Amino acid sequence: MTCDELVIATERLHLRRWQDDDVEPLARILLHPDVAPWIGAVGATVDDVASALTTPDNNASRRVMVKCGLELRGTTSWKGSTHVWYARDATGS
């Protein structure tokens, strides 16, 4: 058996080698508004999926995010400070 064939499965977990088709589903999970604030990433991009955080008073960064097509999704706490969260997915929303 090779690493490509190895699968570990339980009732709640299915582990297998990474596949190219995994990129989009993983990006959607990591950039979901309920998940993104907890993963500790300040910014993430995968293909046409993007997410970024900044402090509410950082107007220069907020302007860049808007110019990049990101939209304000809300506020969150990250490393003890309030941040605004901007995102764009493959459909542009």
Secondary structure by P-SEA (a helix, b strand, c coil): cccccbbbbccccccccccccaaaaaaaaaaccccccccccccccccccccccccccaaaaaaaaaaacccccbbbbcccbbbbbbbcccccc
